[in-house]
Amino acid sequence: MINDTLNEADDKMNKSVDATREDFATLRAGRVTPTVFSKLTVEYYGTPTPIQQLATFTSPEPRVIVIAPFDISAMPNIEKAIRDSDLGVNPSSDGRVLRAVFPELTEERRKDYIKQAREKAEGGRVAVRQVRQKAKQNLEKLEKDGEIGKDDLTGAEKRLDAMTKKHTDAIDDLLKHKEAELLEV
């Protein structure tokens, strides 16, 4: 019973750390990668579709991404989604592909990205703490129902706290690396 609850909490906490890592990938530092587009969706035949499913991405230069849609009729919608996003890019079209030229990262933009990274990290830590709170409630319910004793509950809570600390520390490490990457000129 206790191990099931703790294992489930550990899995959910790992997913929170992974989600935070993916969020950090959307913040660019230095060379532009297609992951900056991973959160964008495009209206495609009335359905919001991830942009990654509608086109291929290549990066011929550090600040340029070339987007080649599989279906040319989707190009205006892809162009609109990129333009309306918070990426700060205005793609240009030649009829077959879109070119998105990203501006050079200024110090102000880097600071803005660091602020965004800190917000994403805090969101990840909050998610981990929510998983901890839910697992703690489940453990207390087991103790209340008489399925485990008070000593078992105390030991399980200590293990849960250690697990929570491990995952929040992992998020803090990710943030530290992302900040260093963003500050690197």
TIPA-621955 format. One record per residue (C-alpha): x negated, y, z negated; residue number from 1. Coordinates in steps of 0.02 Angstrom, whole numbers, plus 32768, in hexadecimal, padded with zeros to 4 digits. Example, Ala and Ser with C-alpha at 12.3 -4.5 7.8 and 13.67 -1.06 7.14 Angstrom:
residues 2
   px   py   pz pos
 7D99 7F1F 7E7A   1
 7D54 7FCB 7E9B   2
This chain:
residues 185
   px   py   pz pos
 8000 8000 8000   1
 7F7C 807E 7FCB   2
 7F05 804C 8056   3
 7F8F 805A 80D9   4
 7FB9 810A 80A0   5
 7F02 813F 809B   6
 7EDA 80F0 8145   7
 7F6F 8147 8194   8
 7F37 81ED 8148   9
 7E85 81D0 8187  10
 7EC5 81B0 8238  11
 7F2F 824E 8237  12
 7E9F 82B5 81F1  13
 7E2D 8273 827B  14
 7EAF 82A8 82FB  15
 7EB3 8357 82AE  16
 7DF5 8363 82BC  17
 7DFE 8327 8371  18
 7E85 83A6 839A  19
 7E19 8430 8350  20
 7D86 83F4 83BA  21
 7DF3 83FD 8455  22
 7E2D 84AC 8426  23
 7D77 84E2 8416  24
 7D55 849F 84C5  25
 7DCF 851F 850C  26
 7D5F 85AC 84CC  27
 7CD7 85CB 854A  28
 7C25 85F4 8521  29
 7BA6 8609 85AA  30
 7BD2 859B 863F  31
 7C8A 858D 8669  32
 7CD1 84DD 8667  33
 7D7B 849D 86A0  34
 7DAB 847E 85EA  35
 7DD6 8538 85DB  36
 7E71 850D 8642  37
 7EA3 8474 85DC  38
 7F30 84CB 857D  39
 7F7E 851E 8617  40
 801F 84DD 8661  41
 8067 8508 870B  42
 811C 8505 8746  43
 8119 847A 87C8  44
 81C1 8450 8815  45
 8217 8492 8778  46
 81AD 842F 86FE  47
 8121 8476 8692  48
 808A 8410 86C9  49
 7FD7 8417 8685  50
 7F69 8470 8704  51
 7EEA 83E1 86F9  52
 7F6A 8370 874F  53
 7F84 83E6 87E1  54
 7ED3 840E 881A  55
 7E1B 83E5 8817  56
 7D9D 845B 87CB  57
 7CE9 847B 87FE  58
 7C6C 84F6 87BA  59
 7BF1 852B 8842  60
 7BAC 85B8 87D5  61
 7BA7 85D2 8717  62
 7C35 8652 8717  63
 7C9F 8611 87A9  64
 7D20 8586 87AE  65
 7D68 854D 8855  66
 7E16 8502 8846  67
 7E51 8494 88D4  68
 7F0B 8467 88C2  69
 7F41 83BB 88FC  70
 7FE2 840B 893E  71
 7FC8 84B3 8994  72
 807C 84E5 896D  73
 804D 84E7 88B3  74
 7FC4 856A 88CF  75
 802E 8605 88AB  76
 806B 85B9 8807  77
 7FBB 8586 87D5  78
 7F7B 8634 87FE  79
 8007 8683 8797  80
 7FE7 8611 8701  81
 7F2E 863C 8700  82
 7F50 86F6 8715  83
 7FD2 86F7 8689  84
 7F63 8695 8611  85
 7EF0 86E3 858E  86
 7E54 86B0 85F0  87
 7E3B 8760 8635  88
 7E26 8723 86E8  89
 7E7A 8756 878A  90
 7E64 86C6 8807  91
 7E54 86E9 88C0  92
 7E99 8677 8947  93
 7E58 8650 89F4  94
 7EF0 85E5 8A21  95
 7E9F 853E 89F3  96
 7E49 855C 894B  97
 7E4C 85D7 88BC  98
 7DAE 8629 8879  99
 7DAE 8663 87C5 100
 7D19 86D1 879B 101
 7D05 86E4 86E0 102
 7CBC 8786 869E 103
 7C15 8788 8644 104
 7C2E 876D 858A 105
 7C1A 8812 8530 106
 7BF3 881E 8477 107
 7CA5 8856 8457 108
 7CEC 87C0 84B6 109
 7C77 874A 8458 110
 7CB6 8790 83B2 111
 7D68 8778 83EF 112
 7D41 86C2 841A 113
 7CF2 86A8 836F 114
 7D90 86EE 831F 115
 7DF9 8675 8388 116
 7D86 85E5 8357 117
 7D9C 860E 829F 118
 7E59 8612 82B4 119
 7E56 8569 830D 120
 7DE7 8521 8282 121
 7E5E 8560 81FD 122
 7EEE 8510 825B 123
 7E8F 846B 825A 124
 7E6B 8479 81A0 125
 7F22 849F 817D 126
 7F55 8404 81E1 127
 7EDC 8398 817C 128
 7F1F 83DF 80D8 129
 7FD3 83BD 8110 130
 7FA5 8308 8132 131
 7F57 8301 8084 132
 7FF3 8348 8035 133
 8064 82CA 808D 134
 7FF3 8238 805C 135
 7FEF 8277 7FA8 136
 80AE 827B 7FA5 137
 80B4 81C9 7FE8 138
 803A 818F 7F61 139
 809E 81E6 7ED8 140
 813D 8192 7F1A 141
 80E6 80E8 7F10 142
 80B7 810C 7E5B 143
 8166 814B 7E32 144
 81B3 80AD 7E7E 145
 8140 8044 7E11 146
 80E1 7FF6 7EA2 147
 803A 803A 7E63 148
 7FFB 8070 7DB9 149
 7FC2 811B 7D7C 150
 7F09 80E8 7D87 151
 7F21 80AC 7E3A 152
 7F72 8152 7E65 153
 7EE2 81B5 7E19 154
 7E60 814E 7E78 155
 7EC1 815D 7F1B 156
 7ED1 821A 7F06 157
 7E15 8229 7EEC 158
 7DF7 81C5 7F8C 159
 7E76 8232 7FE7 160
 7E1F 82D1 7FAA 161
 7D75 828F 7FE4 162
 7DC1 8263 808D 163
 7E0C 8312 809B 164
 7D66 8363 8071 165
 7D0D 82F8 80F4 166
 7D85 832F 817C 167
 7D88 83E7 814D 168
 7CC9 83E4 8149 169
 7CCB 8399 81F9 170
 7D38 8429 8234 171
 7CC2 84A5 81DF 172
 7C2E 8455 823A 173
 7C89 8463 82E0 174
 7CAB 851B 82BC 175
 7BF6 853C 828D 176
 7BB9 84ED 8331 177
 7C3A 854B 8398 178
 7C0B 85F1 8347 179
 7B53 85D1 836A 180
 7B7E 85A4 841F 181
 7BE5 8643 8433 182
 7B5E 86B4 83EA 183
 7AD7 8669 845A 184
 7AAE 86E2 84E6 185
